[in-house]
Amino acid sequence: MWIFVVVLLVLGLLQVVSPVAGWWLANFWKVESGAEPSRLSLVLLRMQGIVFLLVSAGLAWHQLQAS
């Protein structure tokens, strides 16, 4: 279960700190060079990062309470 916490934590931090990097990792193979993400896409990625961080914190809390 801790692997899910770590993966969600890393993805969440990446998307909150640098949503452009998250966009690039998700779309690098489908776009032409020089393409840039829209502002809406960056906002949605940042919100997704926040959700990932909340879920990872919830999973960590659950794991700590169970042990």
C-alpha positions in Angstrom: 0.0 0.0 0.0 2.9 2.4 0.7 3.9 2.2 -3.0 0.6 3.8 -3.9 1.2 6.6 -1.3 4.6 7.3 -2.7 3.5 7.2 -6.4 0.5 9.5 -5.7 2.7 11.8 -3.6 5.3 12.2 -6.4 2.7 12.7 -9.1 0.8 15.2 -7.0 4.0 17.2 -6.1 5.0 17.2 -9.8 1.7 18.5 -10.9 1.3 21.1 -8.2 4.9 22.5 -8.5 5.2 22.2 -12.3 2.0 21.4 -14.2 3.8 22.0 -17.5 6.1 19.0 -16.7 3.1 16.9 -16.0 1.4 18.0 -19.2 4.6 17.2 -21.1 4.9 13.7 -19.6 1.3 12.9 -20.5 1.3 14.4 -24.0 4.9 14.4 -25.4 4.2 11.6 -27.9 1.0 13.2 -29.3 1.9 16.8 -30.0 4.3 18.5 -32.4 7.4 20.2 -31.1 6.8 23.6 -29.7 3.2 22.9 -28.6 2.2 24.6 -25.3 -0.6 23.6 -22.9 -3.6 25.9 -22.5 -4.1 27.8 -19.2 -7.2 25.7 -18.5 -5.2 22.5 -18.9 -2.6 23.8 -16.5 -5.2 24.7 -13.9 -6.9 21.3 -14.2 -3.5 19.6 -13.8 -2.7 21.6 -10.7 -6.1 20.7 -9.3 -5.5 17.0 -10.1 -2.2 17.3 -8.3 -3.9 18.6 -5.2 -6.4 15.7 -5.3 -3.5 13.3 -5.6 -1.8 14.8 -2.6 -5.0 14.6 -0.6 -5.5 11.0 -1.5 -1.9 10.1 -0.7 -2.3 11.8 2.7 -5.5 9.9 3.3 -3.9 6.5 2.4 -0.9 7.3 4.6 -3.2 8.2 7.5 -5.1 5.0 7.0 -2.0 2.9 6.9 -0.6 4.5 10.0 -3.9 3.9 11.9 -4.0 0.3 10.8 -0.5 -0.5 12.1 
